[in-house]
Amino acid sequence: MTKLKVTVGEGNNLDKSTRQRLKAAQAGEELEDAQPVLNFDSFAELSRLLSPKNLELLEAISESEPDSIREAAELVNRDYKQVHRNLTELADIGVIDFEGGGPGLPKKPVLAYDGLEIDLPFKDSNNNIGAAAP
């Protein structure tokens, strides 16, 4: 596995980089594997989806490898519905995956990456990046 790079407000730079890689690939150039990137539009969005409770869930999954969402909820001593919602959001952004599932079968949350590498731009920041609420 590899680390997921997390950025804020870097959408335009990522689009430019993707276009450059596509041109290079079309020209037959050999490309190195690109690090996967998850970009948030604002610090508020980043702080909501990578909240302390979600980070606690990720740590519990890493350490204990729970076999179900219910077991993950027990590990962090939280309500099943809240943990289910949080894990679904984390799966939607690609930070975790679910294995198994199906009618009557538990879904096992698994980490999609070895870790997160957070890249926060401060220099030359623009007004498109919203500040997180304290």
PyRosetta script that sets phi, psi and omega in degrees:
from pyrosetta import init, pose_from_sequence

init()
pose = pose_from_sequence("MTKLKVTVGEGNNLDKSTRQRLKAAQAGEELEDAQPVLNFDSFAELSRLLSPKNLELLEAISESEPDSIREAAELVNRDYKQVHRNLTELADIGVIDFEGGGPGLPKKPVLAYDGLEIDLPFKDSNNNIGAAAP")
pose.set_psi(1, 170.1)
pose.set_omega(1, -178.3)
pose.set_phi(2, -132.8)
pose.set_psi(2, 173.3)
pose.set_omega(2, 177.5)
pose.set_phi(3, -89.5)
pose.set_psi(3, 145.8)
pose.set_omega(3, 175.5)
pose.set_phi(4, -93.2)
pose.set_psi(4, 123.8)
pose.set_omega(4, 177.4)
pose.set_phi(5, -85.0)
pose.set_psi(5, 127.7)
pose.set_omega(5, -179.6)
pose.set_phi(6, -111.3)
pose.set_psi(6, 125.6)
pose.set_omega(6, 179.9)
pose.set_phi(7, -126.0)
pose.set_psi(7, 166.9)
pose.set_omega(7, 177.1)
pose.set_phi(8, -129.5)
pose.set_psi(8, 126.6)
pose.set_omega(8, 174.3)
pose.set_phi(9, 66.7)
pose.set_psi(9, 25.6)
pose.set_omega(9, -177.9)
pose.set_phi(10, -105.6)
pose.set_psi(10, 16.7)
pose.set_omega(10, -176.5)
pose.set_phi(11, -53.3)
pose.set_psi(11, -44.8)
pose.set_omega(11, -179.1)
pose.set_phi(12, -64.6)
pose.set_psi(12, -41.2)
pose.set_omega(12, 178.3)
pose.set_phi(13, -65.0)
pose.set_psi(13, -38.4)
pose.set_omega(13, 179.2)
pose.set_phi(14, -66.8)
pose.set_psi(14, -40.1)
pose.set_omega(14, 177.8)
pose.set_phi(15, -61.4)
pose.set_psi(15, -43.4)
pose.set_omega(15, 179.9)
pose.set_phi(16, -63.2)
pose.set_psi(16, -45.5)
pose.set_omega(16, 179.3)
pose.set_phi(17, -61.7)
pose.set_psi(17, -40.9)
pose.set_omega(17, 179.0)
pose.set_phi(18, -64.1)
pose.set_psi(18, -43.5)
pose.set_omega(18, 178.3)
pose.set_phi(19, -61.8)
pose.set_psi(19, -40.7)
pose.set_omega(19, 178.9)
pose.set_phi(20, -63.9)
pose.set_psi(20, -41.3)
pose.set_omega(20, 178.9)
pose.set_phi(21, -65.8)
pose.set_psi(21, -38.9)
pose.set_omega(21, 178.4)
pose.set_phi(22, -63.6)
pose.set_psi(22, -43.7)
pose.set_omega(22, 178.1)
pose.set_phi(23, -61.5)
pose.set_psi(23, -43.7)
pose.set_omega(23, -179.7)
pose.set_phi(24, -63.5)
pose.set_psi(24, -41.7)
pose.set_omega(24, 179.1)
pose.set_phi(25, -65.3)
pose.set_psi(25, -40.7)
pose.set_omega(25, 178.6)
pose.set_phi(26, -65.7)
pose.set_psi(26, -28.7)
pose.set_omega(26, 178.9)
pose.set_phi(27, -82.7)
pose.set_psi(27, 0.2)
pose.set_omega(27, 177.4)
pose.set_phi(28, 84.6)
pose.set_psi(28, 9.9)
pose.set_omega(28, 179.0)
pose.set_phi(29, -74.0)
pose.set_psi(29, 145.6)
pose.set_omega(29, 177.2)
pose.set_phi(30, -80.8)
pose.set_psi(30, 132.5)
pose.set_omega(30, -176.9)
pose.set_phi(31, -111.4)
pose.set_psi(31, 142.7)
pose.set_omega(31, 171.4)
pose.set_phi(32, -75.3)
pose.set_psi(32, 154.8)
pose.set_omega(32, 176.3)
pose.set_phi(33, -62.3)
pose.set_psi(33, 129.7)
pose.set_omega(33, 179.7)
pose.set_phi(34, -83.7)
pose.set_psi(34, 143.1)
pose.set_omega(34, 175.7)
pose.set_phi(35, -71.8)
pose.set_psi(35, 132.8)
pose.set_omega(35, 177.1)
pose.set_phi(36, -64.2)
pose.set_psi(36, 142.6)
pose.set_omega(36, -176.3)
pose.set_phi(37, -128.3)
pose.set_psi(37, 135.6)
pose.set_omega(37, 172.9)
pose.set_phi(38, -116.2)
pose.set_psi(38, 116.8)
pose.set_omega(38, -177.5)
pose.set_phi(39, -109.2)
pose.set_psi(39, 130.7)
pose.set_omega(39, 174.0)
pose.set_phi(40, -103.4)
pose.set_psi(40, 146.0)
pose.set_omega(40, 179.6)
pose.set_phi(41, -73.8)
pose.set_psi(41, -27.3)
pose.set_omega(41, -175.9)
pose.set_phi(42, -146.4)
pose.set_psi(42, 161.1)
pose.set_omega(42, 175.1)
pose.set_phi(43, -64.4)
pose.set_psi(43, -33.3)
pose.set_omega(43, 179.1)
pose.set_phi(44, -61.9)
pose.set_psi(44, -43.2)
pose.set_omega(44, 178.6)
pose.set_phi(45, -64.8)
pose.set_psi(45, -42.5)
pose.set_omega(45, 177.6)
pose.set_phi(46, -59.8)
pose.set_psi(46, -48.0)
pose.set_omega(46, -176.1)
pose.set_phi(47, -68.4)
pose.set_psi(47, -29.2)
pose.set_omega(47, 178.0)
pose.set_phi(48, -71.8)
pose.set_psi(48, -46.3)
pose.set_omega(48, -175.5)
pose.set_phi(49, -82.4)
pose.set_psi(49, -23.2)
pose.set_omega(49, 175.1)
pose.set_phi(50, -114.5)
pose.set_psi(50, 49.3)
pose.set_omega(50, -179.7)
pose.set_phi(51, -70.2)
pose.set_psi(51, 164.8)
pose.set_omega(51, 176.5)
pose.set_phi(52, -54.7)
pose.set_psi(52, -38.6)
pose.set_omega(52, 179.9)
pose.set_phi(53, -67.1)
pose.set_psi(53, -39.5)
pose.set_omega(53, 177.6)
pose.set_phi(54, -68.5)
pose.set_psi(54, -39.1)
pose.set_omega(54, 177.6)
pose.set_phi(55, -65.3)
pose.set_psi(55, -36.7)
pose.set_omega(55, 175.6)
pose.set_phi(56, -62.2)
pose.set_psi(56, -41.5)
pose.set_omega(56, 176.6)
pose.set_phi(57, -61.5)
pose.set_psi(57, -45.8)
pose.set_omega(57, 179.8)
pose.set_phi(58, -60.7)
pose.set_psi(58, -41.1)
pose.set_omega(58, 178.8)
pose.set_phi(59, -65.3)
pose.set_psi(59, -42.3)
pose.set_omega(59, 179.3)
pose.set_phi(60, -63.1)
pose.set_psi(60, -40.1)
pose.set_omega(60, 178.7)
pose.set_phi(61, -65.5)
pose.set_psi(61, -41.4)
pose.set_omega(61, 179.6)
pose.set_phi(62, -63.6)
pose.set_psi(62, -45.5)
pose.set_omega(62, -175.2)
pose.set_phi(63, -77.8)
pose.set_psi(63, -40.3)
pose.set_omega(63, -169.9)
pose.set_phi(64, -110.1)
pose.set_psi(64, -14.5)
pose.set_omega(64, -179.4)
pose.set_phi(65, 46.8)
pose.set_psi(65, 62.7)
pose.set_omega(65, -178.2)
pose.set_phi(66, -62.4)
pose.set_psi(66, 149.3)
pose.set_omega(66, -178.4)
pose.set_phi(67, -86.3)
pose.set_psi(67, -5.7)
pose.set_omega(67, -177.8)
pose.set_phi(68, -158.9)
pose.set_psi(68, 167.9)
pose.set_omega(68, 175.1)
pose.set_phi(69, -64.6)
pose.set_psi(69, -39.9)
pose.set_omega(69, 179.6)
pose.set_phi(70, -60.7)
pose.set_psi(70, -42.9)
pose.set_omega(70, 178.8)
pose.set_phi(71, -65.4)
pose.set_psi(71, -37.4)
pose.set_omega(71, 176.8)
pose.set_phi(72, -62.9)
pose.set_psi(72, -41.5)
pose.set_omega(72, 178.6)
pose.set_phi(73, -62.3)
pose.set_psi(73, -39.7)
pose.set_omega(73, 178.4)
pose.set_phi(74, -66.6)
pose.set_psi(74, -37.4)
pose.set_omega(74, -179.7)
pose.set_phi(75, -61.5)
pose.set_psi(75, -36.8)
pose.set_omega(75, -178.8)
pose.set_phi(76, -100.0)
pose.set_psi(76, 4.5)
pose.set_omega(76, 176.7)
pose.set_phi(77, 56.0)
pose.set_psi(77, 50.6)
pose.set_omega(77, 180.0)
pose.set_phi(78, -131.2)
pose.set_psi(78, 164.5)
pose.set_omega(78, 179.1)
pose.set_phi(79, -64.2)
pose.set_psi(79, 137.7)
pose.set_omega(79, -178.8)
pose.set_phi(80, -55.1)
pose.set_psi(80, -46.3)
pose.set_omega(80, -176.4)
pose.set_phi(81, -62.0)
pose.set_psi(81, -40.8)
pose.set_omega(81, 178.9)
pose.set_phi(82, -66.0)
pose.set_psi(82, -44.0)
pose.set_omega(82, 179.9)
pose.set_phi(83, -65.9)
pose.set_psi(83, -40.4)
pose.set_omega(83, 177.3)
pose.set_phi(84, -59.0)
pose.set_psi(84, -46.2)
pose.set_omega(84, 178.9)
pose.set_phi(85, -61.7)
pose.set_psi(85, -45.8)
pose.set_omega(85, -180.0)
pose.set_phi(86, -63.1)
pose.set_psi(86, -44.2)
pose.set_omega(86, -179.8)
pose.set_phi(87, -67.3)
pose.set_psi(87, -34.8)
pose.set_omega(87, 176.7)
pose.set_phi(88, -64.4)
pose.set_psi(88, -42.4)
pose.set_omega(88, 176.7)
pose.set_phi(89, -62.4)
pose.set_psi(89, -42.8)
pose.set_omega(89, 179.1)
pose.set_phi(90, -65.2)
pose.set_psi(90, -35.5)
pose.set_omega(90, 176.4)
pose.set_phi(91, -69.5)
pose.set_psi(91, -38.3)
pose.set_omega(91, -180.0)
pose.set_phi(92, -61.6)
pose.set_psi(92, -32.4)
pose.set_omega(92, 179.7)
pose.set_phi(93, -94.9)
pose.set_psi(93, 1.3)
pose.set_omega(93, 173.1)
pose.set_phi(94, 86.2)
pose.set_psi(94, 15.2)
pose.set_omega(94, -179.4)
pose.set_phi(95, -82.4)
pose.set_psi(95, -33.0)
pose.set_omega(95, 174.7)
pose.set_phi(96, -127.8)
pose.set_psi(96, 166.2)
pose.set_omega(96, 171.9)
pose.set_phi(97, -125.5)
pose.set_psi(97, 164.1)
pose.set_omega(97, 172.7)
pose.set_phi(98, -115.0)
pose.set_psi(98, 136.4)
pose.set_omega(98, 173.8)
pose.set_phi(99, -109.5)
pose.set_psi(99, 148.8)
pose.set_omega(99, 177.8)
pose.set_phi(100, 75.9)
pose.set_psi(100, -146.7)
pose.set_omega(100, -178.3)
pose.set_phi(101, 96.4)
pose.set_psi(101, -160.3)
pose.set_omega(101, -175.4)
pose.set_phi(102, 99.9)
pose.set_psi(102, 175.1)
pose.set_omega(102, -177.1)
pose.set_phi(103, -56.8)
pose.set_psi(103, 116.7)
pose.set_omega(103, 176.1)
pose.set_phi(104, 75.9)
pose.set_psi(104, 2.1)
pose.set_omega(104, -178.7)
pose.set_phi(105, -109.6)
pose.set_psi(105, 142.0)
pose.set_omega(105, -179.4)
pose.set_phi(106, -72.9)
pose.set_psi(106, 149.2)
pose.set_omega(106, 173.5)
pose.set_phi(107, -96.1)
pose.set_psi(107, 129.5)
pose.set_omega(107, 180.0)
pose.set_phi(108, -95.7)
pose.set_psi(108, 120.4)
pose.set_omega(108, 176.2)
pose.set_phi(109, -78.2)
pose.set_psi(109, 130.1)
pose.set_omega(109, 177.8)
pose.set_phi(110, -131.8)
pose.set_psi(110, 146.4)
pose.set_omega(110, 179.1)
pose.set_phi(111, -70.3)
pose.set_psi(111, 136.9)
pose.set_omega(111, 178.8)
pose.set_phi(112, -86.1)
pose.set_psi(112, -17.0)
pose.set_omega(112, -176.4)
pose.set_phi(113, -139.2)
pose.set_psi(113, 163.4)
pose.set_omega(113, 176.5)
pose.set_phi(114, -71.9)
pose.set_psi(114, -25.1)
pose.set_omega(114, -178.1)
pose.set_phi(115, -179.4)
pose.set_psi(115, 179.4)
pose.set_omega(115, 178.4)
pose.set_phi(116, -114.7)
pose.set_psi(116, 135.5)
pose.set_omega(116, 174.2)
pose.set_phi(117, -113.4)
pose.set_psi(117, 110.8)
pose.set_omega(117, -174.1)
pose.set_phi(118, -96.3)
pose.set_psi(118, 125.1)
pose.set_omega(118, -178.9)
pose.set_phi(119, -118.5)
pose.set_psi(119, 106.2)
pose.set_omega(119, -177.9)
pose.set_phi(120, -108.1)
pose.set_psi(120, 119.7)
pose.set_omega(120, 179.7)
pose.set_phi(121, -80.0)
pose.set_psi(121, 129.5)
pose.set_omega(121, 174.1)
pose.set_phi(122, -115.3)
pose.set_psi(122, -43.6)
pose.set_omega(122, 179.5)
pose.set_phi(123, -71.7)
pose.set_psi(123, 135.9)
pose.set_omega(123, 178.8)
pose.set_phi(124, 59.5)
pose.set_psi(124, 27.7)
pose.set_omega(124, 175.6)
pose.set_phi(125, -63.6)
pose.set_psi(125, 149.5)
pose.set_omega(125, 178.8)
pose.set_phi(126, -116.1)
pose.set_psi(126, 178.3)
pose.set_omega(126, -176.1)
pose.set_phi(127, -76.0)
pose.set_psi(127, -1.1)
pose.set_omega(127, 179.4)
pose.set_phi(128, -79.0)
pose.set_psi(128, -10.7)
pose.set_omega(128, -179.3)
pose.set_phi(129, -98.7)
pose.set_psi(129, 115.1)
pose.set_omega(129, -178.6)
pose.set_phi(130, -80.9)
pose.set_psi(130, 145.4)
pose.set_omega(130, 178.9)
pose.set_phi(131, -81.2)
pose.set_psi(131, 143.4)
pose.set_omega(131, 176.7)
pose.set_phi(132, -76.8)
pose.set_psi(132, 144.9)
pose.set_omega(132, 177.1)
pose.set_phi(133, -72.5)
pose.set_psi(133, 143.6)
pose.set_omega(133, 179.6)
pose.set_phi(134, -67.9)
pose.dump_pdb("model.pdb")
